[in-house]
Amino acid sequence: MKKIAFYTLGCKVNQVETEQLKEEFIRRSYEIVEFRDKADIYLINTCTVTHVSDRKSRAIIRRAVRSHPQALVAVTGCMAQVASKELAGIEGIDLIVSNLDKENIADIIEALDPEQEKPVIIEPLSDKDRKLRPVLYSHQHERTRAFVKIQDGCESGCSYCIVPRARGPVRSKLPEHVLQEIEQLLSLGYREIVLTGIHTGFYGKDLDNWDLLSLFNKILAENKAQYRLRLSSVEPLEVSPELIDLVSSNSRICRHFHIPLQSGSNRILKDMNRRYSREYYYDLLQGIAAQIPGVALTTDVMVGFPGEDDKDFQDSYDLIDSLPFMDLHVFPYSRRPGTRAASMEPQVLPQKKQARSQQLIQLARQKHSNFITSQVGQELTLLVEKQIGEEDYIGLSDNYIEVNFQSPHDLRGELVRVRVEEINDNRATGRLF
C-alpha cells in the first residue's frame, strides 16, 4: 500500500480541499501518514496571500525534498497557481499542479510518467464553465465540525489582493450537490455543517436563480435532522436584511457573522476598492447586534495599507472600539506583485505596521473578554469538540464561545445544552442541564 502525506498552508478553504484530496486517495487505497513520517508521496497545498505564506510554503517544500529525496514531491494551491515558474526553480519538486486542477491531482499523479523531465507543471485549463464537483466522504475526519465548500473564486478586485489570480472567477457548487454532501455528512454523525468558500456571499452568481439566501432556505427545508449550520466569512455588501432575518428567526443557524472590515478609514477603503463606507459598516453591525441577541461578530482588519497615516489608523481603531465585536483577525498589509496596491506609495514602514497590529490585538483581547463575560448566566448549545480530562470537556457554542463543562458520559460530537456559570482565565465554564 502506497503512503501519502499532506501539508496545508493558509485558509480554511485550503484545509477543506486537503480533506477532500485525502478522501480521494483513501478511495484509491493509499495510506495517509503524518508529514514527518516516511511516505511515497508528499503533497503540499500552498498559500500565497502574503509574503510570509510564500516563505512558509517554500520552506515546507524544501523540507520535504531534503528529508525524503526518494519520494515524489507534489505542490498545489494558490502559490502553485500564480508562481509555478518560481516554484520550478526549487530543486527536487516533481509535480506542480494549478489550483484549478487541484481536485484532479490523484489522477495526475497516477498518470505521471517517471521518465518525464521534472518538475512537471500542469497548467490550468479553461475555468469558465467548470462547476465544483460534489465530495462524498466515507468516514469522519479529525474535526467535529464538517465543512462544505459551496463556492470558489473571487471577482471583487480589491487592490491589495492576489486571490482573483490564484482562484479564478466565481464557480458555485450546484444546490443538489451541496444537499447531497450535507446529507452524507449528517449520516456520518456530524452535527455542525459550515458553509465555506473563497467569496461565500457570491454563491450562485454563476447559476440561474440561486444565491446564498435561497441555498440556506433550500437546506433548511430539505433536511430536518438535529444539526446546525454555520456561515463562514461574508462581505459587508452581501449581508442582506433577509439573511439577517433568517439567522434571527431560525435556531438551526449559528449566531455568528464574520464580516471583513479591512479598514475603518473611508479614504483607505476607497483605495482598497472595498465599495462601502465606515458608516455603512457601523450601521450594518449595530443592526445585526440589535436584532440577534448574543450574536458573535468577528472581522478581519488590515494595518499598514499603502498611504495609511496615523489618522487613518485611528479611524480604524475608533470604529472597531465602537462596535460589539467578539474577536478580530489582525494582519499587516503584504505587498503582492501584480496587484494595484503594490505600486501605491508611500508604503508603510514595518515598525509602524507592527505597532498598529499590537494596538488592535490588545483591543481584540479586551473585546473577547467583554463578550464572553456578557454570556455568564446564558443558556447555550454546544457542539462538544474534545475531552481534556476524565470528565472534562470543551464545546463550541453557536455564538463561537469555547465552554468547559463536566460530564460522566463521552459526549464528543454531540450537541448539548449548558448554562455559563463563570469566567476563569478568559475561559467560560458551564454546567449541563
C-alpha positions as CSV (number, residue, x, y, z in Angstrom):
1,M,0.0,0.0,0.0
2,K,1.4,3.4,-1.0
3,K,1.7,6.1,1.6
4,I,0.9,9.8,1.2
5,A,1.5,12.7,3.5
6,F,-0.1,16.2,3.3
7,Y,0.8,19.7,4.5
8,T,-1.6,22.5,4.2
9,L,-0.9,26.2,4.5
10,G,-3.4,29.1,4.5
11,C,-7.1,29.5,4.7
12,K,-9.9,27.1,5.8
13,V,-10.8,26.5,2.1
14,N,-7.3,25.1,1.6
15,Q,-7.8,22.9,4.6
16,V,-11.2,21.7,3.3
17,E,-9.7,20.9,-0.1
18,T,-6.9,18.9,1.6
19,E,-9.5,16.8,3.4
20,Q,-11.2,16.2,0.0
21,L,-7.9,15.1,-1.5
22,K,-7.3,12.8,1.4
23,E,-10.7,11.2,0.7
24,E,-9.8,10.7,-2.9
25,F,-6.5,9.0,-2.1
26,I,-8.1,6.8,0.6
27,R,-10.6,5.6,-2.1
28,R,-7.6,4.6,-4.2
29,S,-6.2,2.5,-1.2
30,Y,-3.4,4.9,-0.2
31,E,-2.5,5.1,3.5
32,I,-2.5,8.7,4.9
33,V,0.5,9.3,7.2
34,E,1.9,12.3,9.1
35,F,4.1,14.7,7.2
36,R,7.0,13.9,9.4
37,D,6.7,10.2,8.6
38,K,8.1,8.2,5.7
39,A,5.9,8.3,2.6
40,D,5.9,7.6,-1.1
41,I,4.3,11.0,-1.9
42,Y,4.4,14.4,-0.1
43,L,1.7,16.8,-1.2
44,I,2.0,20.4,-0.2
45,N,-1.1,22.7,-0.5
46,T,0.4,26.2,-0.6
47,C,-0.8,29.7,0.2
48,T,0.3,33.0,-1.4
49,V,-1.8,35.6,0.3
50,T,1.2,37.3,2.0
51,H,5.0,37.2,1.6
52,V,5.1,35.2,4.9
53,S,2.9,32.5,3.5
54,D,5.1,32.4,0.4
55,R,8.1,31.9,2.6
56,K,6.5,29.2,4.7
57,S,5.3,27.4,1.5
58,R,8.9,27.3,0.1
59,A,10.3,26.2,3.5
60,I,7.9,23.2,3.7
61,I,8.6,22.2,0.2
62,R,12.4,22.3,0.8
63,R,12.0,20.3,4.0
64,A,10.1,17.6,2.1
65,V,12.7,17.4,-0.7
66,R,15.6,17.4,1.8
67,S,14.1,14.8,4.2
68,H,12.7,12.4,1.6
69,P,14.8,12.6,-1.6
70,Q,13.4,9.3,-3.0
71,A,9.7,10.4,-2.6
72,L,7.5,12.2,-5.1
73,V,7.0,15.8,-4.0
74,A,3.9,17.4,-5.4
75,V,2.9,21.1,-4.9
76,T,-0.5,22.6,-5.5
77,G,-2.6,25.5,-4.1
78,C,-2.5,29.3,-4.6
79,M,1.3,29.7,-4.9
80,A,1.4,26.9,-7.5
81,Q,-1.3,28.8,-9.4
82,V,0.4,32.2,-9.5
83,A,4.1,31.4,-9.2
84,S,4.6,28.0,-10.8
85,K,7.8,29.1,-12.6
86,E,9.3,30.4,-9.3
87,L,8.5,27.1,-7.6
88,A,10.0,25.2,-10.5
89,G,13.4,26.6,-9.5
90,I,13.3,24.6,-6.3
91,E,15.3,21.5,-7.0
92,G,13.6,18.3,-6.1
93,I,10.0,19.2,-6.9
94,D,8.4,16.5,-9.1
95,L,5.0,18.0,-9.9
96,I,3.3,21.4,-9.7
97,V,-0.5,21.4,-10.2
98,S,-2.6,24.6,-10.5
99,N,-5.4,25.4,-8.1
100,L,-8.0,24.9,-10.8
101,D,-6.7,21.3,-11.3
102,K,-6.2,20.5,-7.6
103,E,-9.3,18.3,-7.5
104,N,-7.8,16.1,-10.3
105,I,-4.4,15.6,-8.6
106,A,-4.9,12.0,-7.8
107,D,-5.4,11.2,-11.5
108,I,-2.5,13.4,-12.4
109,I,-0.1,11.7,-10.0
110,E,-1.1,8.2,-11.1
111,A,-0.7,9.1,-14.8
112,L,2.7,10.7,-14.2
113,D,5.5,9.3,-16.4
114,P,8.5,8.6,-14.2
115,E,10.8,9.4,-17.2
116,Q,9.3,12.8,-17.8
117,E,11.5,15.8,-17.1
118,K,10.9,17.3,-13.6
119,P,9.2,19.3,-12.4
120,V,6.0,18.6,-14.4
121,I,3.9,21.7,-14.4
122,I,0.2,21.2,-15.0
123,E,-1.1,24.5,-16.5
124,P,-4.7,25.3,-15.7
125,L,-7.3,24.6,-18.3
126,S,-10.2,27.0,-19.0
127,D,-12.3,27.5,-15.9
128,K,-15.2,29.4,-17.4
129,D,-17.8,26.7,-17.2
130,R,-16.3,24.3,-14.6
131,K,-18.6,23.8,-11.6
132,L,-17.4,22.4,-8.3
133,R,-17.8,18.6,-8.1
134,P,-19.5,17.1,-5.0
135,V,-17.3,15.4,-2.4
136,L,-18.9,12.5,-0.5
137,Y,-16.8,11.4,2.5
138,S,-16.7,7.8,3.6
139,H,-15.8,8.5,7.2
140,Q,-15.5,11.2,9.8
141,H,-12.2,13.2,9.8
142,E,-10.5,14.7,12.8
143,R,-12.7,17.8,13.2
144,T,-16.1,17.6,14.9
145,R,-17.4,20.2,12.5
146,A,-17.9,19.4,8.8
147,F,-17.1,21.9,6.1
148,V,-18.9,22.1,2.8
149,K,-17.2,24.2,0.1
150,I,-20.1,25.8,-1.8
151,Q,-18.1,28.2,-3.9
152,D,-14.7,29.1,-5.3
153,G,-13.2,32.1,-6.9
154,C,-13.5,35.9,-6.5
155,E,-14.1,38.8,-8.8
156,S,-14.2,41.7,-6.3
157,G,-10.9,43.2,-7.4
158,C,-9.7,44.5,-4.1
159,S,-6.5,46.5,-4.9
160,Y,-4.3,44.5,-2.4
161,C,-5.5,41.0,-3.1
162,I,-3.9,38.3,-5.2
163,V,-6.8,35.8,-4.7
164,P,-8.6,36.5,-8.0
165,R,-5.4,35.4,-9.8
166,A,-4.9,32.5,-7.5
167,R,-8.5,31.2,-7.6
168,G,-10.1,32.5,-10.8
169,P,-13.7,33.6,-11.3
170,V,-16.7,32.6,-9.2
171,R,-17.7,29.0,-9.5
172,S,-20.6,27.6,-7.4
173,K,-21.4,24.1,-6.4
174,L,-24.9,23.0,-7.7
175,P,-27.5,23.2,-4.9
176,E,-28.4,19.5,-5.3
177,H,-24.7,18.6,-4.8
178,V,-24.5,20.8,-1.7
179,L,-27.5,19.0,-0.3
180,Q,-26.0,15.6,-1.2
181,E,-22.8,16.4,0.7
182,I,-24.7,17.6,3.7
183,E,-26.9,14.5,3.9
184,Q,-23.8,12.3,3.6
185,L,-22.0,14.3,6.4
186,L,-25.1,14.0,8.7
187,S,-25.2,10.3,8.1
188,L,-21.6,10.1,9.3
189,G,-22.6,11.7,12.6
190,Y,-21.6,15.4,12.1
191,R,-23.8,17.8,14.0
192,E,-22.5,21.1,12.6
193,I,-22.1,22.0,8.9
194,V,-20.0,25.0,8.0
195,L,-20.7,26.5,4.5
196,T,-17.5,28.0,3.2
197,G,-15.9,29.4,0.1
198,I,-13.4,31.9,-1.2
199,H,-16.2,34.5,-1.6
200,T,-19.1,32.8,0.0
201,G,-21.6,35.7,-0.4
202,F,-21.2,35.4,-4.2
203,Y,-22.7,31.9,-4.2
204,G,-25.0,31.5,-7.2
205,K,-23.5,34.3,-9.2
206,D,-22.8,31.8,-12.0
207,L,-26.1,29.9,-11.5
208,D,-29.6,30.8,-12.6
209,N,-31.9,32.0,-9.8
210,W,-29.7,31.0,-6.9
211,D,-27.9,32.9,-4.2
212,L,-26.7,32.3,-0.7
213,L,-30.1,33.0,0.9
214,S,-32.0,30.7,-1.4
215,L,-29.4,28.0,-0.7
216,F,-29.9,28.4,3.0
217,N,-33.6,28.1,2.7
218,K,-33.3,25.0,0.5
219,I,-31.0,23.3,3.0
220,L,-33.3,24.1,5.9
221,A,-36.4,22.9,4.1
222,E,-34.8,19.6,2.8
223,N,-33.2,18.2,6.0
224,K,-34.9,18.2,9.4
225,A,-32.1,16.3,11.2
226,Q,-30.7,17.6,14.5
227,Y,-27.8,19.7,13.4
228,R,-26.8,23.3,13.0
229,L,-25.5,25.4,10.1
230,R,-22.7,28.0,10.3
231,L,-21.8,30.5,7.7
232,S,-18.1,31.4,7.1
233,S,-16.9,34.8,6.1
234,V,-19.3,37.0,4.2
235,E,-18.6,40.5,2.8
236,P,-20.5,43.6,4.2
237,L,-22.4,44.3,1.0
238,E,-23.7,40.7,0.8
239,V,-25.3,40.7,4.3
240,S,-28.8,41.4,3.3
241,P,-31.7,42.2,5.6
242,E,-33.3,38.9,4.6
243,L,-30.2,37.0,5.6
244,I,-30.2,38.7,9.0
245,D,-33.9,37.9,9.4
246,L,-33.2,34.2,8.6
247,V,-30.4,33.9,11.2
248,S,-32.5,35.8,13.7
249,S,-35.6,33.5,13.2
250,N,-34.0,30.1,12.8
251,S,-32.2,28.5,15.8
252,R,-30.5,26.0,13.5
253,I,-28.3,28.7,12.1
254,C,-25.4,29.7,14.3
255,R,-25.4,33.3,15.7
256,H,-22.1,34.2,14.2
257,F,-21.2,36.6,11.4
258,H,-17.6,37.0,10.2
259,I,-17.7,40.2,8.2
260,P,-14.4,41.6,7.0
261,L,-13.8,45.3,7.6
262,Q,-10.1,45.7,6.4
263,S,-10.1,49.4,7.3
264,G,-12.2,52.0,9.2
265,S,-10.9,54.9,7.1
266,N,-13.1,55.9,4.2
267,R,-10.1,57.1,2.3
268,I,-8.3,53.8,2.6
269,L,-11.4,51.8,1.9
270,K,-11.7,53.7,-1.4
271,D,-8.1,53.0,-2.3
272,M,-8.7,49.3,-1.4
273,N,-11.7,49.3,-3.8
274,R,-13.9,47.9,-1.0
275,R,-17.1,49.8,-2.1
276,Y,-18.6,50.6,1.3
277,S,-18.0,53.2,3.9
278,R,-17.2,53.1,7.6
279,E,-20.8,54.5,8.2
280,Y,-22.3,51.6,6.3
281,Y,-20.3,49.1,8.2
282,Y,-21.2,50.6,11.5
283,D,-24.9,50.6,10.8
284,L,-24.8,47.1,9.5
285,L,-23.1,45.6,12.6
286,Q,-25.1,47.6,15.1
287,G,-28.3,46.5,13.3
288,I,-27.2,42.8,13.5
289,A,-26.4,43.1,17.2
290,A,-29.7,44.7,17.9
291,Q,-31.7,42.1,16.0
292,I,-29.9,39.0,17.2
293,P,-29.1,39.0,20.9
294,G,-25.8,37.3,21.8
295,V,-24.6,37.2,18.2
296,A,-20.8,36.8,17.7
297,L,-19.4,39.4,15.4
298,T,-15.9,38.8,14.1
299,T,-13.8,40.6,11.5
300,D,-10.6,40.9,9.5
301,V,-8.7,44.2,9.7
302,M,-5.6,45.2,7.8
303,V,-2.9,47.6,9.1
304,G,-0.3,49.4,7.0
305,F,-2.1,49.6,3.7
306,P,-0.1,52.0,1.4
307,G,-0.7,55.6,2.4
308,E,-2.3,54.7,5.8
309,D,-1.4,57.6,8.1
310,D,-2.0,58.0,11.8
311,K,-5.5,59.4,11.3
312,D,-6.5,56.6,9.0
313,F,-5.4,54.1,11.6
314,Q,-7.1,56.0,14.4
315,D,-10.3,55.8,12.3
316,S,-10.0,52.1,12.2
317,Y,-9.3,51.8,15.9
318,D,-12.2,54.0,16.8
319,L,-14.7,52.2,14.6
320,I,-13.7,48.8,15.9
321,D,-13.8,50.1,19.5
322,S,-17.3,51.4,18.9
323,L,-18.7,48.1,17.7
324,P,-19.7,44.9,19.7
325,F,-17.1,42.6,18.3
326,M,-16.4,39.2,19.8
327,D,-12.9,38.9,18.1
328,L,-10.7,40.4,15.4
329,H,-8.2,38.9,13.0
330,V,-5.4,41.5,12.6
331,F,-2.8,41.3,9.9
332,P,-0.3,43.7,8.3
333,Y,-0.5,44.6,4.6
334,S,1.7,42.5,2.4
335,R,2.9,43.7,-0.9
336,R,1.8,41.3,-3.7
337,P,3.3,41.7,-7.1
338,G,0.6,42.0,-9.8
339,T,-1.8,43.9,-7.6
340,R,-2.6,47.6,-7.9
341,A,-1.6,48.3,-4.3
342,A,1.9,47.0,-4.9
343,S,2.7,50.2,-6.8
344,M,1.0,52.6,-4.4
345,E,3.0,55.0,-2.3
346,P,4.0,55.6,0.3
347,Q,4.5,52.1,1.7
348,V,4.1,52.0,5.5
349,L,7.2,51.1,7.5
350,P,7.3,47.6,9.0
351,Q,7.8,49.1,12.5
352,K,4.6,51.1,12.2
353,K,2.7,48.0,10.9
354,Q,3.9,46.1,13.9
355,A,3.0,48.8,16.4
356,R,-0.5,49.3,14.9
357,S,-1.1,45.5,14.9
358,Q,-0.2,45.3,18.6
359,Q,-2.7,48.0,19.4
360,L,-5.5,46.2,17.6
361,I,-4.5,42.8,19.1
362,Q,-4.8,44.3,22.6
363,L,-8.2,45.8,21.7
364,A,-9.3,42.4,20.3
365,R,-8.3,40.7,23.7
366,Q,-10.4,43.2,25.5
367,K,-13.4,42.8,23.1
368,H,-13.2,39.0,23.5
369,S,-13.1,39.2,27.3
370,N,-16.1,41.6,27.4
371,F,-18.1,39.3,25.1
372,I,-17.6,36.0,27.0
373,T,-18.2,37.8,30.3
374,S,-21.5,39.0,28.9
375,Q,-22.5,35.4,28.4
376,V,-22.4,34.4,32.1
377,G,-25.9,33.2,33.0
378,Q,-26.8,32.4,29.4
379,E,-28.0,29.0,28.2
380,L,-26.0,27.9,25.2
381,T,-26.0,25.0,22.8
382,L,-22.5,23.5,22.5
383,L,-21.0,21.1,19.9
384,V,-18.7,19.0,22.1
385,E,-15.3,19.1,20.5
386,K,-12.8,17.4,22.8
387,Q,-12.2,15.7,26.1
388,I,-9.5,17.4,28.3
389,G,-9.8,15.3,31.5
390,E,-11.6,12.2,32.8
391,E,-14.9,14.0,32.9
392,D,-13.9,17.4,31.5
393,Y,-15.0,18.5,28.0
394,I,-14.8,21.6,25.8
395,G,-17.6,22.6,23.5
396,L,-18.2,25.3,21.0
397,S,-21.3,27.4,21.3
398,D,-23.3,28.6,18.3
399,N,-22.0,32.1,19.0
400,Y,-18.4,30.9,18.9
401,I,-17.5,30.6,22.6
402,E,-15.5,27.7,23.9
403,V,-17.0,26.4,27.1
404,N,-15.6,24.0,29.6
405,F,-18.0,21.6,31.4
406,Q,-18.1,18.3,33.1
407,S,-20.0,15.1,32.2
408,P,-19.6,11.4,33.2
409,H,-20.5,10.5,29.6
410,D,-18.5,10.8,26.5
411,L,-20.3,13.5,24.6
412,R,-17.8,14.3,21.8
413,G,-19.5,15.2,18.6
414,E,-22.9,15.7,20.3
415,L,-25.0,18.9,20.8
416,V,-25.7,19.7,24.4
417,R,-27.2,22.5,26.4
418,V,-25.2,24.3,29.1
419,R,-25.6,27.3,31.3
420,V,-22.5,29.5,31.5
421,E,-21.6,30.0,35.2
422,E,-18.3,31.8,35.4
423,I,-15.2,33.0,33.5
424,N,-11.7,31.9,34.7
425,D,-8.5,33.0,32.9
426,N,-10.6,34.2,29.9
427,R,-12.3,30.7,29.7
428,A,-16.0,30.1,30.1
429,T,-17.2,27.4,32.4
430,G,-20.7,25.9,32.3
431,R,-22.9,23.3,33.7
432,L,-25.0,20.7,31.7
433,F,-28.8,21.0,32.2
